[in-house]
Amino acid sequence: MSDRINTPFTNEHFADWCQKMVGQPYWYGTCVYKATSSLLSRKSNQYPSHYGSSRTSRYKQDIANKAVVSDCIGGCKGYAWTGGGQGVLEAIGTDKSISSKYGSNGCPDYGANSMFTWAKKKGMDWGTIDTLPEIPGVALYKDGHAGYYVGEGRAVEWQGFNAGCAKTQVKKRPWTHWYKLPFIDYGDTSGAQIAVEAVTVYTLGSRLLKNGSSGADVKALQELLNQLGAALEVDGQFGSKTEAAVKAFQKKAGIKQDGKYGDQTHASLMAAVAEDDAGQQAMTETQPAPEQEQPVAGQTTIRVLIKSSGGKVNIRTGNGTSYSRITAVAPGTTLEYVASAFNGWQAVKIGSQVGWVSGEYSEITTE
């Protein structure tokens, strides 16, 4: 395993190669090519809107610097077409040329969106960005753009004309999905954990959601709207269809129809879902918050881990299913422990309030 970083087409080698490309320029429509006058002429004719006169002097400087250029999805295509980045690093700033074979090594000439679609059709692992695994070398996706995860919450992306190839923080960028590239060998990743440094996991109701938002809380929202009759794809992306479903719910609830999911809409949705829950009889009073147990000096932090094989787990206002729902959280979420009830339910901090989760779907852990 230790030699994988030196073996072309392994995910470790690809991620390492990407990091060594940081600082090289971005040229739209290129795939790890040597910057030359002939390349500039061809691309200027092919994509005139990206090669305007205001950029010419910079492009000419790239040529003078003997740079190696690419665009976002061109990074992975160029890696494959050069036999796993062979000879690329040696060509930076030198007179050495790059040998690239178009469409080779199982990598087709697809754009950012088409590459993601193709990978899914090939049966590769993929998911929304809130499920990003700690696997260097997976591709990152947003509509029209691609990047590459390199570990510890960081990615390399050929970001654009001004930034070039840059190393960025995943959670500060608008990525929506991750996926494995079919021509990269990822080895055994069955034990990979969520990339905690890269992902901010939100519980439903903890922030304002609107068109363009993404994450586990958007998934939870879509699931609950579907429970009430919507027919949304549960993909964690707050698009026009989710916005329309929120507006429809707001209209039915008699509240402002702005298509945004804020505090008022959250409260109304939780109430509506509570009424819809089979066998649940809403209670008018909330059980008093339990007294918080005082940690022993030197004791590690106590947390409650949410576990379920069947989807989201409800957090309620009291220690039983007859109490109304505050929100629902994904398996794997950890919450601050407050206390335990005689029936095995755990009291947890959820946002600014105390909620309860069944002991059947939670366990106490320490950090």
ChimeraX attribute file (.defattr): number of C-alpha atoms within 10 A of each C-alpha:
attribute: neighborCount
match mode: 1-to-1
recipient: residues
	/A:1	6
	/A:2	7
	/A:3	9
	/A:4	16
	/A:5	16
	/A:6	13
	/A:7	14
	/A:8	19
	/A:9	22
	/A:10	21
	/A:11	25
	/A:12	27
	/A:13	21
	/A:14	29
	/A:15	23
	/A:16	17
	/A:17	23
	/A:18	26
	/A:19	18
	/A:20	13
	/A:21	24
	/A:22	15
	/A:23	15
	/A:24	19
	/A:25	26
	/A:26	28
	/A:27	27
	/A:28	20
	/A:29	17
	/A:30	22
	/A:31	26
	/A:32	29
	/A:33	22
	/A:34	25
	/A:35	24
	/A:36	17
	/A:37	14
	/A:38	9
	/A:39	14
	/A:40	18
	/A:41	11
	/A:42	11
	/A:43	17
	/A:44	17
	/A:45	11
	/A:46	12
	/A:47	12
	/A:48	11
	/A:49	9
	/A:50	15
	/A:51	19
	/A:52	10
	/A:53	12
	/A:54	8
	/A:55	12
	/A:56	13
	/A:57	10
	/A:58	14
	/A:59	23
	/A:60	15
	/A:61	12
	/A:62	22
	/A:63	19
	/A:64	13
	/A:65	13
	/A:66	19
	/A:67	24
	/A:68	28
	/A:69	29
	/A:70	28
	/A:71	27
	/A:72	27
	/A:73	27
	/A:74	26
	/A:75	26
	/A:76	26
	/A:77	30
	/A:78	28
	/A:79	23
	/A:80	28
	/A:81	24
	/A:82	21
	/A:83	17
	/A:84	22
	/A:85	25
	/A:86	18
	/A:87	15
	/A:88	23
	/A:89	16
	/A:90	13
	/A:91	17
	/A:92	20
	/A:93	15
	/A:94	13
	/A:95	11
	/A:96	14
	/A:97	15
	/A:98	19
	/A:99	15
	/A:100	21
	/A:101	12
	/A:102	15
	/A:103	14
	/A:104	16
	/A:105	17
	/A:106	12
	/A:107	19
	/A:108	16
	/A:109	17
	/A:110	15
	/A:111	17
	/A:112	20
	/A:113	15
	/A:114	13
	/A:115	22
	/A:116	25
	/A:117	13
	/A:118	15
	/A:119	17
	/A:120	17
	/A:121	9
	/A:122	11
	/A:123	10
	/A:124	13
	/A:125	13
	/A:126	20
	/A:127	17
	/A:128	20
	/A:129	28
	/A:130	24
	/A:131	20
	/A:132	25
	/A:133	23
	/A:134	21
	/A:135	21
	/A:136	23
	/A:137	30
	/A:138	27
	/A:139	25
	/A:140	28
	/A:141	23
	/A:142	17
	/A:143	12
	/A:144	11
	/A:145	19
	/A:146	27
	/A:147	29
	/A:148	29
	/A:149	32
	/A:150	26
	/A:151	20
	/A:152	15
	/A:153	19
	/A:154	19
	/A:155	26
	/A:156	30
	/A:157	28
	/A:158	30
	/A:159	19
	/A:160	17
	/A:161	17
	/A:162	10
	/A:163	14
	/A:164	21
	/A:165	27
	/A:166	20
	/A:167	22
	/A:168	17
	/A:169	15
	/A:170	26
	/A:171	17
	/A:172	12
	/A:173	11
	/A:174	16
	/A:175	19
	/A:176	21
	/A:177	24
	/A:178	25
	/A:179	25
	/A:180	23
	/A:181	23
	/A:182	17
	/A:183	19
	/A:184	22
	/A:185	18
	/A:186	18
	/A:187	11
	/A:188	7
	/A:189	10
	/A:190	6
	/A:191	8
	/A:192	11
	/A:193	12
	/A:194	16
	/A:195	22
	/A:196	16
	/A:197	14
	/A:198	24
	/A:199	19
	/A:200	16
	/A:201	16
	/A:202	18
	/A:203	21
	/A:204	24
	/A:205	24
	/A:206	15
	/A:207	13
	/A:208	13
	/A:209	21
	/A:210	20
	/A:211	16
	/A:212	12
	/A:213	15
	/A:214	23
	/A:215	24
	/A:216	24
	/A:217	26
	/A:218	24
	/A:219	24
	/A:220	24
	/A:221	25
	/A:222	24
	/A:223	22
	/A:224	19
	/A:225	22
	/A:226	15
	/A:227	13
	/A:228	14
	/A:229	11
	/A:230	18
	/A:231	14
	/A:232	14
	/A:233	13
	/A:234	18
	/A:235	19
	/A:236	24
	/A:237	23
	/A:238	22
	/A:239	14
	/A:240	13
	/A:241	15
	/A:242	25
	/A:243	19
	/A:244	17
	/A:245	19
	/A:246	24
	/A:247	20
	/A:248	17
	/A:249	22
	/A:250	21
	/A:251	14
	/A:252	10
	/A:253	15
	/A:254	10
	/A:255	13
	/A:256	12
	/A:257	17
	/A:258	16
	/A:259	21
	/A:260	21
	/A:261	24
	/A:262	16
	/A:263	14
	/A:264	13
	/A:265	23
	/A:266	19
	/A:267	15
	/A:268	16
	/A:269	24
	/A:270	18
	/A:271	16
	/A:272	17
	/A:273	16
	/A:274	21
	/A:275	15
	/A:276	13
	/A:277	15
	/A:278	8
	/A:279	10
	/A:280	13
	/A:281	14
	/A:282	15
	/A:283	12
	/A:284	8
	/A:285	10
	/A:286	11
	/A:287	12
	/A:288	9
	/A:289	16
	/A:290	15
	/A:291	10
	/A:292	12
	/A:293	10
	/A:294	8
	/A:295	10
	/A:296	8
	/A:297	6
	/A:298	6
	/A:299	9
	/A:300	11
	/A:301	12
	/A:302	17
	/A:303	19
	/A:304	24
	/A:305	18
	/A:306	23
	/A:307	20
	/A:308	13
	/A:309	8
	/A:310	8
	/A:311	13
	/A:312	21
	/A:313	21
	/A:314	20
	/A:315	25
	/A:316	24
	/A:317	25
	/A:318	27
	/A:319	22
	/A:320	15
	/A:321	20
	/A:322	16
	/A:323	21
	/A:324	25
	/A:325	24
	/A:326	23
	/A:327	25
	/A:328	22
	/A:329	24
	/A:330	22
	/A:331	17
	/A:332	14
	/A:333	17
	/A:334	19
	/A:335	19
	/A:336	17
	/A:337	23
	/A:338	21
	/A:339	19
	/A:340	20
	/A:341	14
	/A:342	7
	/A:343	10
	/A:344	15
	/A:345	20
	/A:346	25
	/A:347	29
	/A:348	25
	/A:349	16
	/A:350	19
	/A:351	15
	/A:352	7
	/A:353	10
	/A:354	21
	/A:355	24
	/A:356	28
	/A:357	26
	/A:358	22
	/A:359	19
	/A:360	12
	/A:361	18
	/A:362	21
	/A:363	17
	/A:364	16
	/A:365	14
	/A:366	11
	/A:367	7
